Amino acid sequence: MDPVRTCVGCRTRASRSTLVRVVAIDSTLVLDERASMPGRGAWVHDTPECMTAALRRRAFVRALRVSGSLDTQTIEEHLQRKG
């Protein structure tokens, strides 16, 4: 059975295989494609709606428990490539 995680964008529960893990490295958001990077991770659907909602609501900052702001450029570039 696949573990269940909550998307920080839409707040719905989904299997881990349908979500993408995001971690903060030196105050920069990085997509963890293999879900194996060390540290705290936030899970989000790989859709523009969920990613945008998570960025707008500052959900990554809360989920990753970082103080201050995060560089979201890598997430925004990922959204542009998908869109």
C-alpha positions as CSV (number, residue, x, y, z in Angstrom):
1,M,0.0,0.0,0.0
2,D,1.3,3.4,-1.0
3,P,1.8,6.0,1.8
4,V,-0.6,8.9,1.9
5,R,0.5,12.5,2.0
6,T,-1.4,15.9,2.0
7,C,-0.9,18.3,-0.8
8,V,0.2,21.7,0.5
9,G,-1.6,23.4,-2.4
10,C,-5.1,22.0,-2.3
11,R,-5.0,20.3,1.1
12,T,-6.3,17.0,-0.2
13,R,-4.8,13.6,0.8
14,A,-3.3,11.6,-2.0
15,S,-0.9,8.7,-2.5
16,R,2.7,9.6,-2.4
17,S,3.2,8.4,-6.0
18,T,0.9,11.1,-7.3
19,L,2.7,14.0,-5.5
20,V,6.0,15.7,-5.9
21,R,8.3,16.4,-2.9
22,V,9.7,19.9,-2.5
23,V,12.6,20.6,-0.1
24,A,14.4,23.9,0.9
25,I,18.1,24.0,0.3
26,D,19.8,27.3,1.4
27,S,16.4,29.1,1.3
28,T,15.7,27.9,-2.2
29,L,12.9,25.6,-3.1
30,V,14.0,22.5,-5.0
31,L,11.9,19.7,-6.5
32,D,13.0,16.4,-5.1
33,E,12.2,14.2,-8.1
34,R,13.3,10.9,-6.4
35,A,11.9,11.9,-2.9
36,S,15.3,11.0,-1.3
37,M,16.9,14.3,-0.4
38,P,17.6,14.9,3.3
39,G,15.6,17.2,5.4
40,R,12.0,18.2,5.8
41,G,9.8,17.9,2.7
42,A,6.5,19.3,1.5
43,W,4.3,17.4,-0.9
44,V,2.3,19.0,-3.7
45,H,0.5,17.8,-6.8
46,D,2.5,18.5,-10.0
47,T,-0.2,20.8,-11.4
48,P,-0.1,24.5,-12.0
49,E,-3.2,25.0,-9.8
50,C,-1.7,23.3,-6.7
51,M,1.8,24.8,-7.1
52,T,0.4,28.3,-7.6
53,A,-1.9,27.9,-4.6
54,A,0.9,26.7,-2.4
55,L,3.1,29.7,-3.5
56,R,0.3,32.2,-3.0
57,R,-0.6,30.9,0.5
58,R,3.1,30.6,1.5
59,A,2.4,27.0,2.3
60,F,5.9,25.9,1.6
61,V,7.3,28.2,4.2
62,R,4.9,26.8,6.8
63,A,5.3,23.1,5.8
64,L,9.1,23.3,5.7
65,R,9.3,25.3,8.9
66,V,11.7,27.9,7.6
67,S,12.0,31.4,8.9
68,G,11.9,34.2,6.4
69,S,11.2,33.9,2.7
70,L,12.1,31.2,0.2
71,D,13.5,31.6,-3.4
72,T,10.7,30.2,-5.5
73,Q,12.4,30.6,-8.9
74,T,12.9,26.9,-9.5
75,I,9.2,26.2,-8.9
76,E,8.2,29.0,-11.2
77,E,10.5,27.8,-13.9
78,H,9.1,24.2,-13.5
79,L,5.6,25.7,-13.9
80,Q,6.6,27.5,-17.1
81,R,8.0,24.3,-18.6
82,K,4.9,22.4,-17.8
83,G,2.5,25.1,-19.0
